[in-house]
């Protein structure tokens, strides 16, 4: 189940972040990326991949910073 969540949210975030020419749609990339973080965290925890688990939090902080910038703009 977590693999499906990772694929769906990850691919959506990737295509929206740089592939879509509409600014209004690109704004949603960070939302989909953050929605995927629980799936990443669960998969990393289940597989005892502690480096990836920590990296998920770092990525989440990065996405939150992007959201904050876009909300202020």
C-alpha positions as CSV (number, residue, x, y, z in Angstrom):
1,X,0.0,0.0,0.0
2,X,2.8,2.4,0.9
3,X,4.4,1.8,-2.5
4,X,1.2,2.9,-4.3
5,X,1.1,6.0,-2.2
6,X,4.8,6.8,-2.9
7,X,4.3,6.3,-6.6
8,X,1.1,8.3,-6.9
9,X,2.2,11.3,-4.8
10,X,5.7,11.3,-6.1
11,X,5.0,11.2,-9.8
12,X,2.3,13.8,-9.3
13,X,4.7,16.1,-7.5
14,X,7.4,15.6,-10.1
15,X,5.2,16.3,-13.1
16,X,3.6,19.3,-11.5
17,X,6.8,20.8,-10.1
18,X,8.6,21.4,-13.4
19,X,6.6,19.8,-16.3
20,X,3.4,21.8,-16.1
21,X,3.5,25.2,-17.7
22,X,0.6,26.5,-15.6
23,X,1.8,28.3,-12.4
24,X,-1.5,27.5,-10.6
25,X,-0.9,23.8,-11.1
26,X,2.8,23.9,-10.2
27,X,1.9,25.3,-6.8
28,X,0.3,21.9,-6.0
29,X,3.6,20.0,-6.4
30,X,4.8,20.7,-2.9
31,X,1.4,19.6,-1.5
32,X,1.5,16.2,-3.2
33,X,5.2,15.8,-2.1
34,X,4.2,16.4,1.5
35,X,1.2,14.0,1.2
36,X,3.7,11.4,0.2
37,X,5.9,11.8,3.2
38,X,3.9,9.5,5.5
39,X,4.2,6.7,2.9
40,X,7.9,7.2,2.7
41,X,8.3,7.3,6.5
42,X,6.3,4.1,7.0
43,X,8.2,2.3,4.2
44,X,11.5,3.3,5.6
45,X,10.5,2.4,9.2
46,X,9.2,-1.0,8.1
47,X,12.4,-1.8,6.2
48,X,14.7,-0.5,9.0
49,X,16.2,2.1,6.6
50,X,17.0,4.7,9.1
51,X,19.0,6.9,6.8
52,X,16.0,7.2,4.5
53,X,13.8,7.8,7.5
54,X,15.8,10.8,8.6
55,X,16.1,12.0,5.0
56,X,12.2,12.0,4.8
57,X,12.2,14.6,7.6
58,X,14.8,16.7,5.8
59,X,12.7,16.6,2.6
60,X,9.6,17.5,4.5
61,X,11.3,20.6,6.0
62,X,12.3,21.6,2.5
63,X,8.8,21.2,1.1
64,X,7.3,23.2,4.1
65,X,9.8,26.0,3.3
66,X,8.5,26.1,-0.3
67,X,4.9,26.2,0.9
68,X,5.7,29.1,3.3
69,X,7.3,31.0,0.4
70,X,4.4,30.5,-1.9
71,X,1.8,31.4,0.8
72,X,3.7,34.7,1.5
73,X,3.9,35.5,-2.2
